């Protein structure tokens, strides 16, 4: 790695308004799975991550952001490095809390030369006055992680890069979008599913994911633990495991609190007496004294529950050379709207050896050489996409292989909209989970899949 990569970016300003920073977590840190650690440290120090995105920076974006070091001898190599794979872009605000103690942020940086003496008396902070927090760059340096993350602090530049990377920032800033897990129990799911889903959408929730799932006895007992001493507990568990429930991932502004208020208390009797307009009261099922809808109790619980019921899966995706930059951007927008996280990404000019890593299963076919020639016409964008059921969901989003057929059978699919021919059909994806992991491991050797095991002994309710 060239020595320029460790060079620190440090620009400062003073403003009476809210201070924002643009932070770029560099590709080597993203590949090495350091993004989460860096984000956690930033949050622990009292800073607020207002918005974030993973993206493949363009050459011009790198040159603009790092223009102050453009005269460095390794700059061109640095530009290649920064455009080689995903970076993690953050908008960070200063927050309102006091600076954490040294015990929270790391070892005491004071040296022997800085010991208090008569020539350097201690600075006394008046009562009621907060100690000024370090800038984000200073904090990252103290945490010894600044080599992985570059910060822009100059107000004019920050505003410019917010417009570049997050054009909807001003509109989105005042929203507090929260993801939660919701569950419709079997009786309600069978009898009133459409009514409940309509209310959910009318209340401003977006359904990100949904699946039918038959709860195990252990899951049902954990969900209904507060009723285990009631006479009807056995009957309740029997009902809850008698058929499929509907699990949903919902998102909305202040979604957690709104869902709690919408579904009401856990007891049907209490709901009918005190909150008759709640879903608990409105959708009470005969002989079932508890709320037939479940919702996450906290955002932390929601994250665990979503991971449990919708375990993440990864697949390999490829955007082919004939796509324009504008078409790429449109497809990436569709990818994000479909709930995928772009876990890894890099632009590659595929030669025959690299093409085989992705298309190994068709190597013996008559048309294989045509595929290779098409891939060598220009750079492809290769990605790892992650979400629940990623392989089949990406194939659904791509559409049928033949673009003309896709226009009839799946007119909103990527191939219907951007494909030119069966060879230049815009995108490629793995056929199954085994092929996905084989291809990912060949192209992204350092990739670690996010596939936590579902442990029934730790049901996350």
Buried (B, 14 or more C-beta within 10 A) or exposed (E): EBEBBEBEBBBEEEEEEEBBBBBBBBBBBBBEEBBEBBBEBBEEBBBBBBBBBBBBBBEEBBBBBBEBBEEBEBBEBBBEBBBBBBBBBBBBBBBEEEBBEEEEBBEEEEEEEEEEEEEEEEEEEEEEEEEEBBBBBBBBBBBEBBBBBBBBBBBEBBEBBBEBBBEEBEEBBEEEEBBBBBBBBBBBBBEBEEEBBEBBEEBEBEEBBBBEEEBEEEBBBBBBEEBEEEEBBEEBBEBBBBBBBBBBBBBBEEBBEBBBEBBBBBBBEBBBEEBEEBBBBBBBBEEBBBBBBBBBEEEEBBBBBBBBBBBBBBBBBBBBBBBEEEBBEBBBEBBBEBBBBBBBBBBBEBEEEBBBBBBBEEEEEEEBEEBBEBBBEEBBBBBBBBBBBBBBBBBEBBBBEBBEBBBEEBEEBBBBBBBEEBBBBBBBBBEEBEBBBBBBBBBBEEBEBBBEEEEEEEBBB
